[in-house]
Amino acid sequence: MKKQTIEQYLFEHAQTNPDKTAIISVNDSITNKELLDAALGYSVFLKRNGLTENGVVVTRAANAIEYAVLYLGVHFAHGVVCSLEKSSPDETVISVADQMNAQLVIANDLNADGHDWKVIARDVEADAKKDVFTGDIVFSDLSAPADILFTTGTTGASKGVELSHLALCATAENLIFGCGYEEDMLLIVPGPLNHANAIRKLFTSIINGNTVYILNGMTNVKAFFDILELPYAKIACCLPPAMIRFILTLSRDMLKNYKDKIIFIESASAPLPEPDRITLGKLLPKTRLIINYGSSEAASVTMYDCTAHPGLVNCIGRPMPNSEILIVDDQKNVIDSSKDHLGLIACKGDVNMICYVNAPELTKDVLVDGIVYTNDIGYIEDGFVYIIGRKGDVINVGGLKVAPTEVEEAALAFEGINECICIALPDKITGNIVKLLYVSDDDIDIKKLEVFLATKLEAFKIPKRYERVDEIRKTYNGKIDRKSYRV
């Protein structure tokens, strides 16, 4: 693929395939040519309202076509997009706009008094038609900043992750290569578009030239299955683990009807439990199940094709073309890793962030000489990368390390357990013991559960305490909120 901006790809698709549908939402759709014209028109509107090169635009994301027009319009105007969750309160929008030194805030009924940025009322469809773009398009330089992903703060304070146009293009290349994107497929994206996982699927589809369906969450399973009924021979899905479990819990038998239509399911944001992988494999034997590992700071750095290489526990796949994976010690020195010699995962490549905006000290902790250092503990074996958990999540039981995800996967394979989380409880003798919180519709026989877990786990990993709960706390994007359970 050529290294060029998202907007250059859209421009080319609008010339060669103008009438092809680029994006579909619940009540609307837009072609390549219509999307290009609307985004260019909105870029003129933004410039007329004061947006200058590399100026930051803060807004709330929405799972709708108008947000795609806004997003691309900012890029065409050589600005930087910083999007927040759609229900973010005004106080959060104001705080982020100040923190990011924004030029414009696109929002309705927001008071800008006392701030250095300007508020524009949000009416993207109408505003995109107010101005007609004339002249030649000047595309952004690949090294210029394009997006700021404002992190949720589940692993620390919320931060603005600044990404270049090159990083976006490199991420798309990794996804297209690792998942096997096809131009004639329809990709379903239900996640919030301010979240890294979802917005990457939107711009990757624009780069690749396939059609993307923006679905507003997965609260309505019928809407998801209605999309599967659309006249596309090839459909792919971007589904975080929580959404996969939601579908399997409510409508697993319906999935079998689409075993010849769904070409791949890509899952990211959190580990996908092995029982769910096995269930999907049985329901959709022809569908490739792809596990995508990355972060806001370094996107889609490895991919694991569970269908081609089944049974690799804790595997997150092989490095992608624009990513090099290193395993390092606590001092950031590269080590030769193995299952018995673990280290921290680090990534080098074009997908990496520029910095944390206006946070040089935080940046220096994570980004050194072009390498992003994570707190994920793992190792490399036979070219595959494995992860056993985050540094702050791994439970130390008398000097032995327990990965919560391994315990959770084992417990989820026990009939009757719908969801669970493995947490640490302080203990005077071993430092910590393992406790399992679980959600179940029926009473669970704990003795039988312990016997079952003994067939899958080493003795020190088997929980010593169990508690049935109504729900497992999650972040708004579906991840288990482990931070909230730490003592």
PyMOL commands that set and color helices and strands:
alter all, ss='L'
color gray80, all
select helices_A, chain A and resi 6-16+32-48+65-76+90-99+124-128+165-179+196-208+221-228+241-258+274-283+360-366+404-412+446-454+459-461+482-485
alter helices_A, ss='H'
color red, helices_A
select strands_A, chain A and resi 21-25+28-31+56-60+80-84+104-106+118-120+145-150+160-164+186-189+211-214+235-238+262-267+288-293+302-305+315-319+324-328+343-348+355-356+367-368+371-381+384-390+395-397+400-402+417-427+431-440+465-468
alter strands_A, ss='S'
color yellow, strands_A
deselect
rebuild
show_as cartoon
